[in-house]
């Protein structure tokens, strides 16, 4: 959707030969830095109140919650608690009503990996006051001794229902041939307390090793007509399924793209990098309303790049694969996440970027946000990190970064490492 005459058209800018288009450096704001106690903050997640973009809530491992009332300029930090425990995989999402939800893994005994009950369910907590306080939390997927992991959630267009999808492991990390992983989904009303019995989505099961042949990366999205869409990775393929009855039933899995080399990827300076897919839908009133996007990374060009495909017919057919990063060959882009602005329909993708490095082995890492206002056909890449960082390869970064956008207010969130210390940052990217 066109917003103002002064807004630069991506279809014109895309022909500029330079790899990164400069629009002025976005201000970087630090939300957190490790204090030497417990787990280092990583796997950050962020959400924006769609009715008031000044109000934002974010989270990071294990139990860190952050809130801002001035568009991300300043943040107040707190700790999240629940009788069901809080153990990472933070997922913060916003409702059209302005409520926020914080989903995470469980630790009911409070002793982490020493407990057999760890990961026994997914937990959802709700805030009705911009992250100041949270409900005790409702659990889903409690089927011990199975392990529940890597959840994500989305709220429907009316704000009346929240949907969550995740991976169920028979036994996390097991190499036993009889142990498997499947994608499950559940839903609850706006309170997020009482969840439906999980429904199996994936027809094909994966192993439990937590690598390429494990079924993972289930990020649900709500369609313009209330459909629930989700994609995930298994082996060398991205699978897709949908529900047209609010998540009660699902169809047959459909392969929509290949993920060359698998989702478990290797990048110098990082102990682990994943390229699992992210699914989003344009629910704006713009020309691409209803378009489903799937974003991931793979090595089809020899180095790791960021890719996207889309569908305009509810997932029946898909576009050719588009490359999101606009640099040349032989430099890595990785740890991708995507969002679609619900007001404008613009697509924004955040990822780590090494296009400026002299060699592929150089670990110096920037953060880039790629934006498209023509439905993913053309992209502007902006370096949003003020300075690069140098990962050392022995610090756990988690499995993702995140990004949110409302009416041109784009807020990526990422982890950086300095001398072995992790910190969480955002950039104040406000587009005309």
Number of C-alpha atoms within 10 A of each C-alpha: 15 15 10 8 8 8 10 13 15 16 14 9 14 19 10 10 10 13 16 19 16 12 11 10 14 16 13 18 17 17 25 22 17 15 12 9 6 9 14 23 27 30 24 32 27 28 28 31 22 21 13 13 21 16 20 27 27 26 33 30 22 22 20 20 26 24 24 21 16 13 19 23 16 13 20 14 15 15 12 20 16 18 13 22 23 27 23 26 28 27 25 28 24 25 24 16 16 19 21 25 29 30 26 31 27 28 25 20 14 16 13 16 11 9 12 15 19 24 30 24 25 29 28 31 23 25 18 16 12 22 23 14 13 19 18 17 23 21 22 23 23 16 13 15 14 19 25 28 23 20 26 26 25 24 26 22 18 11 16 15 17 24 23 25 28 27 26 27 26 21 19 19 15 15 13 12 8 9 18 22 27 21 28 20 28 21 25 20 16 19 20 24 19 15 20 17 15 20 17 17 25 26 15 14 15 24 26 25 19 17 18 23 21 24 30 28 28 30 23 27 28 27 23 19 12 16 18 23 24 26 30 28 29 24 21 16 20 25 24 24 22 25 18 15 11 18 21 15 13 20 13 13 16 18 14 23 20 17 23 16 18 22 29 18 21 13 18 16 17 18 16 17 19 23 29 31 27 25 27 26 28 27 23 19 14 16 14 20 19 23 22 27 27 27 25 30 31 26 18 13 10 13 16 24 27 26 21 23 20 25 18 15 11 20 17 10 12 17 14 12 16 16 19 26 25 20 20 10 12 15 20 27 27 25 25 28 27 27 26 28 23 21 17 23 30 25 23 26 28 30 28 24 27 24 22 15 15 10 12 16 13 14 21 22 23 22 26 23 28 23 25 22 23 18 21 21 18 21 27 24 23 22 23 24 25 13 11 18 17 17 22 16 16 11 16 16 24 22 18 22 24 26 25 25 28 24 18 18 17 25 26 30 29 29 25 23 20 12 9 16 15 22 21 24 18 25 23 18 21 14 11 12
